[in-house]
């Protein structure tokens, strides 16, 4: 009997975990760069004025109940941008839709020298 309760409690705990899932799309026809270090990738609230090249998009599917910490969302943006060799990722869309959850789209960029 206690094994069933333990399994039920574990199932509830797993179902209630916050998540941040990512899908990336590298743009066609743009230069490819070696991966960068996630800690070096900046997360920006808008497109920067500094000259840059757009490398691709990062789509995050984020739980809303429970919502993950903002630091986890930013870290995922850094990780995915780093895979493309980005210096920064800026957010172009961040919406919450009932029944669909939270969707965030960022553009991975590399600053020009």
N, CA, C and O atoms as a GROMACS GRO file, in nm:
protein
  452
    1UNK      N    1   0.082  -0.120   0.000
    1UNK     CA    2   0.000   0.000   0.000
    1UNK      C    3   0.086   0.126   0.000
    1UNK      O    4   0.057   0.220  -0.074
    2UNK      N    5   0.192   0.130   0.082
    2UNK     CA    6   0.277   0.249   0.087
    2UNK      C    7   0.355   0.266  -0.044
    2UNK      O    8   0.390   0.378  -0.079
    3UNK      N    9   0.382   0.158  -0.115
    3UNK     CA   10   0.450   0.167  -0.244
    3UNK      C   11   0.363   0.241  -0.344
    3UNK      O   12   0.412   0.320  -0.425
    4UNK      N   13   0.233   0.215  -0.340
    4UNK     CA   14   0.141   0.286  -0.430
    4UNK      C   15   0.136   0.434  -0.398
    4UNK      O   16   0.135   0.518  -0.489
    5UNK      N   17   0.134   0.467  -0.270
    5UNK     CA   18   0.133   0.608  -0.231
    5UNK      C   19   0.262   0.676  -0.275
    5UNK      O   20   0.259   0.790  -0.322
    6UNK      N   21   0.374   0.608  -0.262
    6UNK     CA   22   0.502   0.664  -0.304
    6UNK      C   23   0.503   0.688  -0.454
    6UNK      O   24   0.549   0.793  -0.500
    7UNK      N   25   0.453   0.592  -0.531
    7UNK     CA   26   0.447   0.608  -0.675
    7UNK      C   27   0.353   0.722  -0.716
    7UNK      O   28   0.383   0.798  -0.807
    8UNK      N   29   0.241   0.733  -0.649
    8UNK     CA   30   0.146   0.841  -0.677
    8UNK      C   31   0.208   0.977  -0.645
    8UNK      O   32   0.194   1.072  -0.721
    9UNK      N   33   0.277   0.985  -0.532
    9UNK     CA   34   0.342   1.110  -0.494
    9UNK      C   35   0.451   1.147  -0.594
    9UNK      O   36   0.466   1.264  -0.630
   10UNK      N   37   0.528   1.047  -0.639
   10UNK     CA   38   0.632   1.071  -0.738
   10UNK      C   39   0.572   1.118  -0.870
   10UNK      O   40   0.624   1.211  -0.931
   11UNK      N   41   0.464   1.057  -0.913
   11UNK     CA   42   0.398   1.097  -1.037
   11UNK      C   43   0.347   1.241  -1.028
   11UNK      O   44   0.360   1.316  -1.124
   12UNK      N   45   0.292   1.280  -0.915
   12UNK     CA   46   0.243   1.417  -0.896
   12UNK      C   47   0.359   1.516  -0.898
   12UNK      O   48   0.349   1.624  -0.956
   13UNK      N   49   0.469   1.478  -0.835
   13UNK     CA   50   0.585   1.566  -0.830
   13UNK      C   51   0.643   1.586  -0.970
   13UNK      O   52   0.680   1.698  -1.005
   14UNK      N   53   0.650   1.481  -1.048
   14UNK     CA   54   0.702   1.492  -1.183
   14UNK      C   55   0.609   1.576  -1.270
   14UNK      O   56   0.655   1.659  -1.348
   15UNK      N   57   0.481   1.557  -1.257
   15UNK     CA   58   0.383   1.630  -1.338
   15UNK      C   59   0.381   1.779  -1.305
   15UNK      O   60   0.345   1.860  -1.391
   16UNK      N   61   0.420   1.815  -1.184
   16UNK     CA   62   0.413   1.956  -1.144
   16UNK      C   63   0.546   2.029  -1.160
   16UNK      O   64   0.560   2.141  -1.112
   17UNK      N   65   0.643   1.970  -1.227
   17UNK     CA   66   0.773   2.034  -1.244
   17UNK      C   67   0.767   2.143  -1.351
   17UNK      O   68   0.700   2.130  -1.453
   18UNK      N   69   0.838   2.250  -1.324
   18UNK     CA   70   0.849   2.357  -1.423
   18UNK      C   71   0.943   2.310  -1.534
   18UNK      O   72   1.034   2.231  -1.510
   19UNK      N   73   0.919   2.357  -1.657
   19UNK     CA   74   1.005   2.317  -1.767
   19UNK      C   75   1.031   2.434  -1.862
   19UNK      O   76   0.954   2.530  -1.870
   20UNK      N   77   1.144   2.422  -1.933
   20UNK     CA   78   1.180   2.515  -2.039
   20UNK      C   79   1.235   2.429  -2.152
   20UNK      O   80   1.349   2.382  -2.146
   21UNK      N   81   1.154   2.409  -2.256
   21UNK     CA   82   1.196   2.327  -2.370
   21UNK      C   83   1.233   2.419  -2.485
   21UNK      O   84   1.170   2.523  -2.506
   22UNK      N   85   1.336   2.380  -2.561
   22UNK     CA   86   1.385   2.466  -2.668
   22UNK      C   87   1.386   2.397  -2.803
   22UNK      O   88   1.411   2.277  -2.814
   23UNK      N   89   1.358   2.477  -2.906
   23UNK     CA   90   1.372   2.436  -3.046
   23UNK      C   91   1.449   2.548  -3.114
   23UNK      O   92   1.414   2.665  -3.100
   24UNK      N   93   1.553   2.513  -3.189
   24UNK     CA   94   1.631   2.616  -3.258
   24UNK      C   95   1.624   2.596  -3.409
   24UNK      O   96   1.609   2.484  -3.458
   25UNK      N   97   1.635   2.707  -3.480
   25UNK     CA   98   1.638   2.705  -3.626
   25UNK      C   99   1.748   2.799  -3.672
   25UNK      O  100   1.740   2.920  -3.652
   26UNK      N  101   1.852   2.744  -3.733
   26UNK     CA  102   1.957   2.828  -3.789
   26UNK      C  103   1.912   2.876  -3.926
   26UNK      O  104   1.855   2.799  -4.004
   27UNK      N  105   1.937   3.004  -3.955
   27UNK     CA  106   1.898   3.060  -4.083
   27UNK      C  107   1.986   3.005  -4.194
   27UNK      O  108   2.104   2.977  -4.174
   28UNK      N  109   1.926   2.990  -4.311
   28UNK     CA  110   1.997   2.944  -4.431
   28UNK      C  111   2.075   3.061  -4.489
   28UNK      O  112   2.026   3.174  -4.492
   29UNK      N  113   2.196   3.034  -4.535
   29UNK     CA  114   2.275   3.136  -4.603
   29UNK      C  115   2.352   3.230  -4.513
   29UNK      O  116   2.410   3.327  -4.561
   30UNK      N  117   2.355   3.203  -4.384
   30UNK     CA  118   2.435   3.287  -4.293
   30UNK      C  119   2.559   3.208  -4.252
   30UNK      O  120   2.557   3.085  -4.252
   31UNK      N  121   2.667   3.278  -4.219
   31UNK     CA  122   2.790   3.208  -4.179
   31UNK      C  123   2.766   3.119  -4.057
   31UNK      O  124   2.683   3.149  -3.971
   32UNK      N  125   2.839   3.011  -4.050
   32UNK     CA  126   2.836   2.921  -3.935
   32UNK      C  127   2.959   2.951  -3.849
   32UNK      O  128   3.068   2.973  -3.901
   33UNK      N  129   2.940   2.952  -3.720
   33UNK     CA  130   3.047   2.980  -3.626
   33UNK      C  131   3.061   2.864  -3.528
   33UNK      O  132   2.965   2.792  -3.502
   34UNK      N  133   3.182   2.847  -3.474
   34UNK     CA  134   3.197   2.743  -3.372
   34UNK      C  135   3.116   2.782  -3.248
   34UNK      O  136   3.093   2.900  -3.224
   35UNK      N  137   3.073   2.684  -3.170
   35UNK     CA  138   2.997   2.715  -3.048
   35UNK      C  139   3.074   2.810  -2.957
   35UNK      O  140   3.197   2.805  -2.949
   36UNK      N  141   3.000   2.895  -2.888
   36UNK     CA  142   3.060   2.985  -2.789
   36UNK      C  143   3.024   2.934  -2.650
   36UNK      O  144   2.949   2.838  -2.635
   37UNK      N  145   3.079   2.998  -2.550
   37UNK     CA  146   3.050   2.959  -2.411
   37UNK      C  147   2.918   3.024  -2.370
   37UNK      O  148   2.902   3.145  -2.387
   38UNK      N  149   2.825   2.947  -2.315
   38UNK     CA  150   2.697   3.004  -2.274
   38UNK      C  151   2.710   3.125  -2.180
   38UNK      O  152   2.632   3.219  -2.190
   39UNK      N  153   2.807   3.122  -2.091
   39UNK     CA  154   2.823   3.233  -1.996
   39UNK      C  155   2.858   3.364  -2.066
   39UNK      O  156   2.836   3.471  -2.010
   40UNK      N  157   2.913   3.356  -2.188
   40UNK     CA  158   2.953   3.475  -2.262
   40UNK      C  159   2.840   3.532  -2.348
   40UNK      O  160   2.854   3.640  -2.404
   41UNK      N  161   2.728   3.461  -2.359
   41UNK     CA  162   2.616   3.505  -2.441
   41UNK      C  163   2.526   3.598  -2.359
   41UNK      O  164   2.480   3.563  -2.250
   42UNK      N  165   2.502   3.717  -2.412
   42UNK     CA  166   2.416   3.815  -2.346
   42UNK      C  167   2.270   3.789  -2.381
   42UNK      O  168   2.239   3.748  -2.493
   43UNK      N  169   2.180   3.813  -2.288
   43UNK     CA  170   2.037   3.808  -2.315
   43UNK      C  171   1.988   3.953  -2.312
   43UNK      O  172   1.996   4.021  -2.210
   44UNK      N  173   1.936   3.998  -2.427
   44UNK     CA  174   1.896   4.137  -2.443
   44UNK      C  175   1.743   4.146  -2.458
   44UNK      O  176   1.681   4.056  -2.513
   45UNK      N  177   1.683   4.254  -2.408
   45UNK     CA  178   1.537   4.269  -2.418
   45UNK      C  179   1.488   4.314  -2.555
   45UNK      O  180   1.370   4.302  -2.586
   46UNK      N  181   1.580   4.366  -2.638
   46UNK     CA  182   1.541   4.415  -2.771
   46UNK      C  183   1.663   4.408  -2.864
   46UNK      O  184   1.775   4.385  -2.819
   47UNK      N  185   1.638   4.429  -2.993
   47UNK     CA  186   1.747   4.426  -3.091
   47UNK      C  187   1.846   4.538  -3.062
   47UNK      O  188   1.806   4.653  -3.045
   48UNK      N  189   1.975   4.506  -3.056
   48UNK     CA  190   2.073   4.609  -3.025
   48UNK      C  191   2.102   4.698  -3.145
   48UNK      O  192   2.082   4.658  -3.260
   49UNK      N  193   2.148   4.820  -3.119
   49UNK     CA  194   2.184   4.914  -3.225
   49UNK      C  195   2.318   4.877  -3.288
   49UNK      O  196   2.344   4.911  -3.403
   50UNK      N  197   2.401   4.808  -3.214
   50UNK     CA  198   2.533   4.767  -3.263
   50UNK      C  199   2.517   4.673  -3.384
   50UNK      O  200   2.426   4.591  -3.386
   51UNK      N  201   2.606   4.686  -3.482
   51UNK     CA  202   2.599   4.602  -3.602
   51UNK      C  203   2.615   4.455  -3.565
   51UNK      O  204   2.700   4.418  -3.484
   52UNK      N  205   2.531   4.372  -3.627
   52UNK     CA  206   2.532   4.229  -3.596
   52UNK      C  207   2.473   4.148  -3.712
   52UNK      O  208   2.408   4.203  -3.800
   53UNK      N  209   2.498   4.020  -3.708
   53UNK     CA  210   2.439   3.926  -3.803
   53UNK      C  211   2.342   3.838  -3.728
   53UNK      O  212   2.371   3.793  -3.617
   54UNK      N  213   2.227   3.812  -3.787
   54UNK     CA  214   2.128   3.721  -3.727
   54UNK      C  215   2.164   3.579  -3.768
   54UNK      O  216   2.179   3.549  -3.886
   55UNK      N  217   2.177   3.491  -3.669
   55UNK     CA  218   2.217   3.353  -3.695
   55UNK      C  219   2.100   3.256  -3.700
   55UNK      O  220   2.102   3.160  -3.777
   56UNK      N  221   1.998   3.282  -3.620
   56UNK     CA  222   1.884   3.191  -3.615
   56UNK      C  223   1.790   3.226  -3.502
   56UNK      O  224   1.807   3.327  -3.434
   57UNK      N  225   1.689   3.140  -3.484
   57UNK     CA  226   1.586   3.164  -3.383
   57UNK      C  227   1.588   3.055  -3.277
   57UNK      O  228   1.620   2.939  -3.303
   58UNK      N  229   1.552   3.096  -3.157
   58UNK     CA  230   1.535   3.005  -3.044
   58UNK      C  231   1.389   3.019  -2.999
   58UNK      O  232   1.346   3.128  -2.962
   59UNK      N  233   1.316   2.909  -3.003
   59UNK     CA  234   1.178   2.907  -2.955
   59UNK      C  235   1.176   2.830  -2.824
   59UNK      O  236   1.215   2.714  -2.818
   60UNK      N  237   1.129   2.896  -2.719
   60UNK     CA  238   1.116   2.830  -2.590
   60UNK      C  239   0.969   2.805  -2.559
   60UNK      O  240   0.884   2.893  -2.575
   61UNK      N  241   0.941   2.685  -2.515
   61UNK     CA  242   0.808   2.646  -2.467
   61UNK      C  243   0.824   2.635  -2.316
   61UNK      O  244   0.899   2.549  -2.268
   62UNK      N  245   0.756   2.720  -2.241
   62UNK     CA  246   0.780   2.736  -2.098
   62UNK      C  247   0.653   2.706  -2.019
   62UNK      O  248   0.544   2.752  -2.056
   63UNK      N  249   0.666   2.631  -1.912
   63UNK     CA  250   0.550   2.604  -1.828
   63UNK      C  251   0.507   2.732  -1.758
   63UNK      O  252   0.588   2.821  -1.732
   64UNK      N  253   0.377   2.741  -1.727
   64UNK     CA  254   0.326   2.859  -1.656
   64UNK      C  255   0.280   2.825  -1.514
   64UNK      O  256   0.274   2.914  -1.429
   65UNK      N  257   0.248   2.702  -1.489
   65UNK     CA  258   0.203   2.662  -1.355
   65UNK      C  259   0.256   2.524  -1.321
   65UNK      O  260   0.190   2.424  -1.350
   66UNK      N  261   0.372   2.514  -1.262
   66UNK     CA  262   0.453   2.623  -1.206
   66UNK      C  263   0.544   2.685  -1.312
   66UNK      O  264   0.588   2.618  -1.405
   67UNK      N  265   0.570   2.812  -1.294
   67UNK     CA  266   0.661   2.883  -1.385
   67UNK      C  267   0.805   2.864  -1.336
   67UNK      O  268   0.831   2.868  -1.216
   68UNK      N  269   0.897   2.844  -1.429
   68UNK     CA  270   1.038   2.833  -1.388
   68UNK      C  271   1.094   2.971  -1.353
   68UNK      O  272   1.038   3.073  -1.393
   69UNK      N  273   1.203   2.976  -1.278
   69UNK     CA  274   1.266   3.105  -1.249
   69UNK      C  275   1.315   3.171  -1.378
   69UNK      O  276   1.353   3.103  -1.473
   70UNK      N  277   1.314   3.304  -1.382
   70UNK     CA  278   1.362   3.379  -1.497
   70UNK      C  279   1.507   3.339  -1.530
   70UNK      O  280   1.544   3.333  -1.647
   71UNK      N  281   1.587   3.313  -1.428
   71UNK     CA  282   1.726   3.274  -1.450
   71UNK      C  283   1.735   3.146  -1.534
   71UNK      O  284   1.827   3.132  -1.615
   72UNK      N  285   1.642   3.053  -1.515
   72UNK     CA  286   1.641   2.929  -1.594
   72UNK      C  287   1.608   2.957  -1.741
   72UNK      O  288   1.665   2.896  -1.831
   73UNK      N  289   1.517   3.050  -1.764
   73UNK     CA  290   1.479   3.086  -1.900
   73UNK      C  291   1.597   3.153  -1.970
   73UNK      O  292   1.630   3.119  -2.084
   74UNK      N  293   1.661   3.247  -1.903
   74UNK     CA  294   1.776   3.316  -1.961
   74UNK      C  295   1.890   3.219  -1.986
   74UNK      O  296   1.959   3.229  -2.088
   75UNK      N  297   1.912   3.126  -1.895
   75UNK     CA  298   2.019   3.027  -1.913
   75UNK      C  299   1.992   2.941  -2.036
   75UNK      O  300   2.085   2.908  -2.109
   76UNK      N  301   1.868   2.904  -2.058
   76UNK     CA  302   1.835   2.822  -2.176
   76UNK      C  303   1.859   2.901  -2.304
   76UNK      O  304   1.907   2.846  -2.403
   77UNK      N  305   1.824   3.031  -2.304
   77UNK     CA  306   1.853   3.116  -2.420
   77UNK      C  307   2.003   3.122  -2.446
   77UNK      O  308   2.046   3.114  -2.561
   78UNK      N  309   2.082   3.137  -2.340
   78UNK     CA  310   2.228   3.141  -2.356
   78UNK      C  311   2.281   3.009  -2.414
   78UNK      O  312   2.364   3.010  -2.505
   79UNK      N  313   2.234   2.898  -2.361
   79UNK     CA  314   2.280   2.767  -2.407
   79UNK      C  315   2.249   2.746  -2.555
   79UNK      O  316   2.335   2.701  -2.631
   80UNK      N  317   2.127   2.777  -2.595
   80UNK     CA  318   2.088   2.755  -2.734
   80UNK      C  319   2.158   2.853  -2.828
   80UNK      O  320   2.199   2.814  -2.938
   81UNK      N  321   2.174   2.977  -2.786
   81UNK     CA  322   2.248   3.075  -2.867
   81UNK      C  323   2.394   3.035  -2.881
   81UNK      O  324   2.453   3.050  -2.988
   82UNK      N  325   2.453   2.985  -2.774
   82UNK     CA  326   2.593   2.943  -2.776
   82UNK      C  327   2.617   2.831  -2.876
   82UNK      O  328   2.723   2.825  -2.937
   83UNK      N  329   2.520   2.742  -2.894
   83UNK     CA  330   2.534   2.633  -2.991
   83UNK      C  331   2.552   2.687  -3.132
   83UNK      O  332   2.616   2.623  -3.215
   84UNK      N  333   2.495   2.806  -3.160
   84UNK     CA  334   2.507   2.867  -3.292
   84UNK      C  335   2.626   2.961  -3.302
   84UNK      O  336   2.650   3.019  -3.408
   85UNK      N  337   2.702   2.977  -3.193
   85UNK     CA  338   2.816   3.068  -3.194
   85UNK      C  339   2.778   3.212  -3.171
   85UNK      O  340   2.852   3.303  -3.209
   86UNK      N  341   2.663   3.234  -3.109
   86UNK     CA  342   2.612   3.370  -3.087
   86UNK      C  343   2.686   3.441  -2.974
   86UNK      O  344   2.741   3.378  -2.884
   87UNK      N  345   2.687   3.576  -2.983
   87UNK     CA  346   2.735   3.661  -2.874
   87UNK      C  347   2.619   3.705  -2.786
   87UNK      O  348   2.637   3.740  -2.670
   88UNK      N  349   2.498   3.704  -2.846
   88UNK     CA  350   2.381   3.752  -2.774
   88UNK      C  351   2.254   3.691  -2.834
   88UNK      O  352   2.253   3.640  -2.946
   89UNK      N  353   2.148   3.698  -2.755
   89UNK     CA  354   2.014   3.659  -2.799
   89UNK      C  355   1.922   3.771  -2.753
   89UNK      O  356   1.924   3.810  -2.636
   90UNK      N  357   1.840   3.821  -2.845
   90UNK     CA  358   1.741   3.922  -2.803
   90UNK      C  359   1.601   3.866  -2.824
   90UNK      O  360   1.576   3.788  -2.917
   91UNK      N  361   1.512   3.906  -2.737
   91UNK     CA  362   1.376   3.855  -2.735
   91UNK      C  363   1.289   3.938  -2.829
   91UNK      O  364   1.286   4.060  -2.821
   92UNK      N  365   1.216   3.867  -2.919
   92UNK     CA  366   1.124   3.938  -3.008
   92UNK      C  367   0.979   3.912  -2.972
   92UNK      O  368   0.890   3.988  -3.010
   93UNK      N  369   0.954   3.804  -2.898
   93UNK     CA  370   0.815   3.773  -2.860
   93UNK      C  371   0.816   3.691  -2.732
   93UNK      O  372   0.895   3.598  -2.716
   94UNK      N  373   0.727   3.728  -2.641
   94UNK     CA  374   0.710   3.657  -2.514
   94UNK      C  375   0.563   3.666  -2.477
   94UNK      O  376   0.517   3.769  -2.427
   95UNK      N  377   0.488   3.558  -2.503
   95UNK     CA  378   0.344   3.560  -2.480
   95UNK      C  379   0.298   3.438  -2.401
   95UNK      O  380   0.359   3.331  -2.406
   96UNK      N  381   0.189   3.458  -2.327
   96UNK     CA  382   0.125   3.348  -2.256
   96UNK      C  383  -0.014   3.332  -2.316
   96UNK      O  384  -0.093   3.426  -2.321
   97UNK      N  385  -0.041   3.210  -2.362
   97UNK     CA  386  -0.172   3.179  -2.419
   97UNK      C  387  -0.239   3.072  -2.337
   97UNK      O  388  -0.179   2.968  -2.311
   98UNK      N  389  -0.363   3.094  -2.296
   98UNK     CA  390  -0.435   2.992  -2.219
   98UNK      C  391  -0.440   2.859  -2.295
   98UNK      O  392  -0.472   2.855  -2.414
   99UNK      N  393  -0.408   2.754  -2.226
   99UNK     CA  394  -0.411   2.621  -2.285
   99UNK      C  395  -0.287   2.585  -2.363
   99UNK      O  396  -0.264   2.467  -2.392
  100UNK      N  397  -0.205   2.683  -2.399
  100UNK     CA  398  -0.083   2.657  -2.475
  100UNK      C  399   0.043   2.682  -2.393
  100UNK      O  400   0.149   2.630  -2.427
  101UNK      N  401   0.033   2.760  -2.289
  101UNK     CA  402   0.150   2.793  -2.208
  101UNK      C  403   0.218   2.919  -2.258
  101UNK      O  404   0.161   3.000  -2.330
  102UNK      N  405   0.341   2.933  -2.217
  102UNK     CA  406   0.420   3.051  -2.251
  102UNK      C  407   0.515   3.018  -2.366
  102UNK      O  408   0.584   2.916  -2.363
  103UNK      N  409   0.517   3.105  -2.466
  103UNK     CA  410   0.605   3.090  -2.581
  103UNK      C  411   0.694   3.212  -2.590
  103UNK      O  412   0.647   3.326  -2.585
  104UNK      N  413   0.824   3.189  -2.601
  104UNK     CA  414   0.920   3.298  -2.612
  104UNK      C  415   1.005   3.272  -2.736
  104UNK      O  416   1.053   3.160  -2.756
  105UNK      N  417   1.024   3.374  -2.817
  105UNK     CA  418   1.110   3.363  -2.935
  105UNK      C  419   1.224   3.462  -2.922
  105UNK      O  420   1.203   3.581  -2.895
  106UNK      N  421   1.345   3.412  -2.940
  106UNK     CA  422   1.463   3.496  -2.937
  106UNK      C  423   1.541   3.481  -3.067
  106UNK      O  424   1.535   3.377  -3.132
  107UNK      N  425   1.615   3.584  -3.104
  107UNK     CA  426   1.701   3.582  -3.222
  107UNK      C  427   1.845   3.575  -3.174
  107UNK      O  428   1.891   3.662  -3.098
  108UNK      N  429   1.917   3.472  -3.219
  108UNK     CA  430   2.059   3.458  -3.185
  108UNK      C  431   2.139   3.544  -3.283
  108UNK      O  432   2.120   3.535  -3.404
  109UNK      N  433   2.230   3.626  -3.230
  109UNK     CA  434   2.308   3.716  -3.313
  109UNK      C  435   2.456   3.706  -3.280
  109UNK      O  436   2.497   3.659  -3.173
  110UNK      N  437   2.535   3.753  -3.375
  110UNK     CA  438   2.679   3.764  -3.353
  110UNK      C  439   2.718   3.906  -3.393
  110UNK      O  440   2.692   3.949  -3.505
  111UNK      N  441   2.781   3.977  -3.300
  111UNK     CA  442   2.822   4.114  -3.326
  111UNK      C  443   2.934   4.116  -3.429
  111UNK      O  444   3.022   4.030  -3.429
  112UNK      N  445   2.930   4.216  -3.517
  112UNK     CA  446   3.035   4.233  -3.619
  112UNK      C  447   3.154   4.301  -3.556
  112UNK      O  448   3.140   4.385  -3.467
  113UNK      N  449   3.270   4.266  -3.603
  113UNK     CA  450   3.395   4.323  -3.552
  113UNK      C  451   3.420   4.460  -3.609
  113UNK      O  452   3.521   4.523  -3.577
   0.00000   0.00000   0.00000
